[in-house]
Amino acid sequence: MYESTIFDLSGKKALVTGGAGGIGRACAIGMAEAGADVAIVDLKQEMGQETAEVIRKMGRNSLFVPCDVSDVSQVDAMVETVIESFGRLDIAFNNAGIIDPRPGSSTEASALLSWEKTLAVNLHGVFYCCRAEAKYMIPQKYGKIINTASMSASIVNQLPVLDSGLVPYCVSKAGVKHLTKCLAAEWAQHNITVNSVSPGYADTPFTEKTPPEMVELRIRATPMRRQAQPEEIVGAVLFLASDASSFTTGSDLIVDGGYTIW
């Protein structure tokens, strides 16, 4: 039987990495609107503090925690700080990620630098966060972990992700998608679900420096003929964060305006 409270997050404690702006900010606010207290984790201190203040003005508890997710010691300390503030952790949205565009092909030295930096944040960082979060979720026998992959986890973009940034970005996001499945299998016995969400092209600070002609090509390649707004990813994340997804784990939810159906 359907219950009207199935998406309710009242009393839940959550954290969002990359929560200062873009999709992370929209989803953090969306979780707060659904009733959760939400910690904002990011390197952008001013933006992160502002997002946390928006959530506090909604009547929810929030704090900003600076963290470089590619540093495992910082990740462990960040999760501990959230636990100390909230008392527990029910939901983790591991959303922090980068594109590191450098000119040239994958055979050039610049591509190696891009590879190392991108995988350090996008893949290693997600693993560091998941393991730190699960250490607290396993004893309480409950947890919802959501990782941001990308439609680029399932395809190679028709349009370049700015030269040598394409390969490490797509590979790192494919790694997140499969890491999600592996951890879902490992932690299902502890009543922890692990899922990923895969956005398509979106209007965010992450992509706002994209040349207009490239944006137009992206729009023409998307069946819905536009890019997403960050708020359009919120519903997918709330589904995975709530009891609406109680029998969903190891799944990847693509929200791409139809880009990957071609």
N, C-alpha and C positions, 0 to 999 in steps of 0.2 A: 504494500500500500504506500502511495506517495505521501510524504509528510512535508508540510510547508516549511519546516525548519531544517530541511535536509542540507541546505547551504549555509546554515547558521554557524558562525565561528565564535560565538559568545564564550568568553572565558579562556579561549585558546591563546597560547603564547607562540609568537612567530618571529622569525628573522628573515630579512631579505638582503642578499649581497647584491651590490650594484644597485642599491635602493635609492640613491640620491636623485636620479633623473630617469627619463625615458620609461621603458617598460617596467623596470624595477620600482620606480616611484609610483606609477599608476597601480601596480599590483599591491604594493604595500598599503596604499590608501584604500584600495578595494577590500583588502583583508580587514582593515580597521573599520570600514563601513559595515562589514559583515559581523563585527563584534570582537575581533582579535586585538590584543596588544602586540605591537610590531616594533622590533629593533631594526634600525637602518644601518647597514654595513656598507662602507664605501671608502674610497680615498679622497673624494671630493668633500672636504669638511664643511664648507659654507652651504653647499647644496644639501648635504646630508642633514645638517642641523635644521635647515629650513623645512625639509620634509618631515623630520621628527616633530617639529613644532606644529605643523599642519595636523598631524595625527593626534597630538596632545589636545589641540583645540577641539577635536571631535569628541573628547571625553575618554580617549584611550590612553594607555600608558605607552610611552615610546622613548627610545634613547638612540643616540648616534654612536656607533663604534667604528673608529677608523681601522682599516685592515687591508693589507696587501695579501690577497688570497693565494698568491704564488709562494708565500712564505709559511711553511707548515707551523712554525712556532707562533706566528701572529694569528693564524686561524684557530689554533688550540686556545690561545688566550682570549680571542674574540668570543668564542662559544662559551667559555667559562664566565666571561663578563655578562653575557646575556642571561645565563643561568642564575648568576648571583642577583641580577636585577629582577628577573621574572619568577624565579623559583623552579621553573621547568621549561621545557621546549617541546612544543607539539608539532609545529610546522616550520619547515626550512625551505625557502625558495632560493636556490643557488643560481643566481642570475648573472653574476659579474662575468664579463667577457670583453675581449678586444678584437679588433682587426689591426694588424700591423703592416700597412702597405709600404712596400719599398720597391723602387723601380727595378725592372729587369726580370730575367727568367729564373727558374729554379736552379739553374746551374751556376748562378753567380753567388759570390760571398754574401751579398745582402740577403739572399733568400735563406741562408743558414741562420742568420741573426733573427729574421722574421719567424722562422720555424721554432727556434728555441723560445723566443719571447711569447709567441702565441700559444704554444702547447703548455708552457709554464702556467699561464693564467687560465686558459679555457678548459684544459683537461686536468692537469695536475691540481689546479686550484679547486675544481669541483670535487675531485677525489678527497683532497684534504678536508674540505668542508663536510662532505658526507660522513667520513669516518669519525670526525670530531662530534658531529651532531648525533650520530647513532650511538656513541658511547653513553649518552644521556638518555636516549630514547629506548634503548634495549631494556634497561632495568625497569622502566615505567610501563613496558609492554604496549607502547603506542607511539606512533610517529608518522608524519606525512612529509616526505622529502620530494621536492620538485626541482628538477634541473633544467636550465635553459640550454637546449640544443639549438637547432636551426633547421630550416628546410634544406640547408646545405649539408646536413647530416645524411640526407637521403639522395641528393643529386649533386652534380657538379654544375654550378651556376652557368647558364648560357652566357651571361654577361660577366666579365672579369670583376673579381673583388680587388680591383686596383693592383694589377700586375702580380708581383710575387706573393701578395697576401692571400691569393686564392687557395693555393695548395694547403698551407698550414691551417687556414681557417676551416676549410671543408673537412680536413682530416681530424682536427681537434673536436669539431662538433659531431662527427661520426663516432668518435671515441666516447663523447659524453652520452650519446644515444645507447651505445652498447654497454658502457659502464653502468648506466641506469638499469638495464636488464640484468646484468650480473649481480648487482647489489640487491635488486628486487628479489632475486632467487635466494640470495644468502640470508636476507633479513625478514622474509615473509613469516618465518617461524616465530618472530618476535612481535608480530602485528604491526610491522612497519611497512608502509607502501612506498615505493620509489618509482616515480614516473618522470617523463620529460615533456616539455612543451617546445614546439619547433615553429617559431614565428617566421613569416616571410619578410619581405621588405617593409619597413615601417618608418614613419616620420618621427625620428628621435634625435637627441643631440649626438648619438652615435653615428648617424648617417647624414647630419645636416650639412656637412662640408662636401657632400657628393656633388659633382658638377651637374647643373640643370639638364644638360643633354643626356647624361647617364640616367638621371631620375626619369626622364621621359621614356627612355628605352625600357626601363624596368616596368613602368606603368603599362606600356604597350605589350609587354611580355606576360602580364598578369591578367587572367580572364576577367577579374572584377574591375580592371582598368584604373586602379589606384593603389597607393600604398596604405598600409594599416595605420591607424592611430594607436598610440600605446594603450589606451583604454579598451581597445578591441581584443587585447590579449588577456584582460582581467578575468573574463568569464571562464576561460580554459583553466587558468590557474586556480580560481576559486573552486571549480569542480574537483580538481586534483587535491586541493587542500582540505576539502570538506568530506562529510560522510556520504555525499552523493557518489563518491568514487570508492566506497568501502570494499568493492570486489575488483578493483582495478589496480594492477601493479605491473611494472615492467613495460608499460605502454608509452608510446610517443604520440603526442597529440599535435598534429600539424595545423597551423593557423596561418595560411599563406595566400588567401584570396584566389586559390586555385592554381598557383604558379606551377606546382609539381605535377599537375594532371596532364600536362602536354606530353 
